[in-house]
């Protein structure tokens, strides 16, 4: 009896409840693949998954296939009954780098999914699975359509992997070849070696071809002679992976089109734009007469440029510590950025205000009011000691006291002074930081991480008590959803219709050292009532430039009491609320669109005054 009971228990470990994969996933994946590789998509669609394979729920809750024939011992797709668990263990030491990855087998798709989650948006995974039936099985289970469509997931045709890779990389000159191999478990050493040799060969061949192409292209890219009487032809470069730079480039390109200017955008916005070859091709064909770079030097690409150039920086943290006094005009997206440019050594005559602006279309949106909804726009940094690299016991003790001090004083003037908080925490913890570089590092952590984290957490708690529906927009919140509030997106621009679908009671902005942001201007143009946290009770007026004026276009608050009162007024004084909305939208539309910014920039470069332009 004991033996049969044990056998029953062992058999139960092989049990797996059946699953019904969503047929929409299969169709969406095939459509995405067909847009780039129609023949491969057709062949995968025609590939039959063996009849005895059955979709099941794995032991870790993920979907997979049982692949054994009737009467045979249990067998699982990819050789594991817990694919997500195995993938997590397999990739626990994987450190995403600036390189594309080759996967020698698709297994059950869990390693692929995890790689795509961890890698940067401009990196790709090349899937070199030798069996089409395995690819067909995984494409029935996991929605990879967005990743396939964007080029982040590249399925390689197993019939001739070398020819397929060569063709793909020649068709997509901005796509980098795979430079690193990540191996799921149970992949044969011979297969790994074959893929390694294949990647090395392709890397060498494509690298040689592209180096020669770049040399020829660099010689062909030259500044077109500038004619101030003609419309400019700007090349807008956003060659950092930051999504904010790509959005800014899109705004500027649309504004240029409205002004009747031709423009060319080169942005590192995906795997197909990671190699500089594609950008050199575009610039050579376009022949710009102006370079406009965003958050990096205008000479990021390897060609000589002797025409006018501008470098636009979006935040003070993006400004290099030291700037040369070259010929480029440096643009600041806020007063804080303009100040940082000066502190970095840029001469005043080479600095121009190029403050955040709006798209005219935003100011024409007339969304219905939603009086029960409040939107909090704030990033929530991870202020744990481990995340901040605070390791030594005494430093952890001080960090803990710093957090307590910030929580106690977030409604006082001390919250605006990292040094004041540090001194208070040192006295309370009896820990002193004497070494100057260590003290500066701690002050930076307090300023950039601890203060924003504490402030937004306290404001979020106050809003939860004041709103029946709180929507949080920002980074760092996705794992913290609770009753009556949710995290909708990492940016206002990521909301459906970029937030134009509904008008909340208020949009509350908090936790950022720089009060002026693209999202603040965007929300104002949409007609959202604006509430801006005034850290330490200090008016943010000087940090807003002329774009928005406290009292006229937005309301400020320094503590929870002032926040509650501002919300009460917005609820009760509907006529005053509507007047402020219209005043803000009219002001932005008449003075602060991206069209205004580009016209002012071209006038500056052409040596014209605003009166001349008028």
NORQUIZI-V764555 format. One record per backbone hydrogen bond with DSSP energy under -0.5 kcal/mol. NH is the residue of the N-H (numbers start at 1). CO is the residue of the C=O. Records with the same first field share a line. If there is no record, write none. Layout:
NH = CO / CO
//
This chain:
5 = 1
6 = 2
7 = 3
8 = 4
9 = 5
10 = 6
11 = 7
12 = 8
13 = 9 / 10
14 = 10 / 11
15 = 12
19 = 55
21 = 19
23 = 21
25 = 22
26 = 22
27 = 23
28 = 24
29 = 25
30 = 26
31 = 27
32 = 28
33 = 29
34 = 30
35 = 31
36 = 32 / 33
37 = 33
41 = 37
42 = 38
43 = 39
44 = 40
45 = 41
46 = 42
47 = 43 / 44
49 = 47
53 = 50
54 = 66
56 = 64
57 = 17
58 = 56 / 62
59 = 81
60 = 81
61 = 58
64 = 56
66 = 54
67 = 65 / 75
68 = 75
72 = 69
77 = 65
79 = 76
80 = 77
86 = 82
87 = 83
88 = 84
89 = 85
90 = 86
91 = 87
92 = 89
94 = 91
96 = 94
99 = 97
100 = 177
101 = 124
102 = 180
103 = 126
104 = 102 / 182
109 = 106
113 = 109
114 = 110
115 = 111
116 = 112
117 = 113
118 = 114
119 = 115
123 = 120
125 = 152
126 = 101 / 124
127 = 125 / 154
128 = 103 / 126
129 = 127
130 = 128
132 = 130
134 = 131
135 = 131
136 = 132
137 = 133
138 = 134
139 = 135
140 = 136 / 137
141 = 137 / 138
142 = 138
144 = 142
148 = 144
149 = 145
150 = 146
151 = 147 / 148
152 = 147
153 = 147
154 = 125 / 152
155 = 153
156 = 127 / 154
160 = 157
161 = 158
164 = 160
165 = 161
166 = 162
167 = 163
168 = 164
169 = 165
170 = 166
171 = 167
172 = 168
173 = 171
175 = 172
176 = 174
179 = 100
180 = 100
182 = 102
184 = 182
187 = 184
188 = 186
191 = 188
192 = 188
193 = 189
194 = 190
195 = 191
196 = 192
197 = 193
198 = 194
199 = 195
200 = 196
201 = 197
202 = 198
203 = 199
204 = 200
205 = 201
206 = 202
207 = 203
208 = 204
209 = 205
210 = 206
211 = 207
212 = 208
213 = 209
214 = 210
215 = 211
216 = 212
217 = 213
218 = 214
219 = 215
220 = 216 / 217
221 = 217
222 = 220
224 = 288
228 = 226
230 = 227
235 = 290
236 = 234 / 264
237 = 235 / 292
238 = 236 / 266
245 = 242
246 = 242
247 = 243
248 = 244
249 = 245
250 = 246
251 = 247
252 = 248
253 = 249
254 = 250
255 = 251
256 = 252
257 = 253
258 = 254
259 = 255
260 = 257
261 = 256
262 = 232
264 = 234
266 = 236 / 264
267 = 265
268 = 238
269 = 267
271 = 121
273 = 270
274 = 174 / 271
275 = 174
278 = 275
279 = 275
280 = 276
281 = 277
282 = 278
283 = 279
284 = 280
285 = 281
286 = 282
287 = 283
289 = 233
290 = 233
291 = 308
292 = 235
293 = 310
294 = 237
295 = 293 / 312
300 = 297
303 = 301
308 = 289
310 = 291
311 = 329
312 = 293
313 = 331
318 = 315
319 = 315 / 316
323 = 344
329 = 309
330 = 328 / 350
331 = 311
332 = 352
333 = 313
338 = 334
339 = 335
340 = 336
341 = 337
342 = 338
343 = 339
344 = 340
345 = 342
346 = 341
350 = 347
351 = 348
352 = 330
354 = 332
356 = 333
358 = 592
362 = 359
363 = 359
364 = 361
365 = 362
368 = 501
370 = 503
373 = 370
374 = 469
375 = 506
376 = 374 / 471
377 = 375 / 508
378 = 376 / 473
380 = 475
381 = 379
383 = 381
388 = 384
389 = 386
390 = 385
391 = 389
396 = 392
397 = 393
398 = 394
399 = 395
400 = 396
401 = 397
402 = 398
403 = 399
404 = 400
405 = 401
406 = 402
407 = 403
408 = 404
409 = 405
410 = 406
412 = 409
415 = 409 / 412
416 = 413
417 = 414
421 = 417
422 = 418
423 = 419
424 = 420
425 = 421
426 = 422
427 = 423
428 = 424
429 = 425
430 = 426
431 = 426
434 = 432
439 = 435
440 = 436
441 = 437
442 = 438
443 = 439
444 = 440
445 = 441
446 = 442
447 = 443
448 = 444
449 = 445
450 = 445
451 = 446
453 = 449
454 = 450
455 = 451
456 = 452
457 = 453
458 = 454
459 = 455
460 = 456
461 = 457
462 = 458
463 = 459
464 = 460
465 = 461
466 = 462
467 = 463
469 = 372
470 = 484
471 = 374
472 = 470 / 486
473 = 376
474 = 489
477 = 474
480 = 477
481 = 478
482 = 485
485 = 482
486 = 470
488 = 472 / 486
489 = 472
494 = 491
495 = 492
498 = 495
499 = 496
500 = 497
501 = 496
502 = 499
503 = 368
504 = 502
505 = 370 / 373
506 = 373
507 = 529
508 = 375 / 506
509 = 507 / 531
510 = 377
515 = 513
517 = 515
521 = 517
522 = 518
523 = 519
524 = 520
525 = 521
526 = 522
527 = 523 / 524
528 = 523
529 = 504
531 = 507
532 = 555
533 = 509
534 = 557
535 = 533
537 = 534
538 = 535
543 = 540
544 = 540 / 541
545 = 542
547 = 544
548 = 544
551 = 554
552 = 549
553 = 549
554 = 549
555 = 530
557 = 532
563 = 559
564 = 560
565 = 561
566 = 562
567 = 563
568 = 564
569 = 565
570 = 566
571 = 567
572 = 568
573 = 569
574 = 572
577 = 573
578 = 574
579 = 575
580 = 576
581 = 577
582 = 578
583 = 579
584 = 580
585 = 581
586 = 582
587 = 583
588 = 584
589 = 585
590 = 586
591 = 587
592 = 588
594 = 358
597 = 593
598 = 594
599 = 595
600 = 596
601 = 597
602 = 598
603 = 599
604 = 600
605 = 601
606 = 602
607 = 603 / 604
608 = 603
613 = 609
614 = 610
//
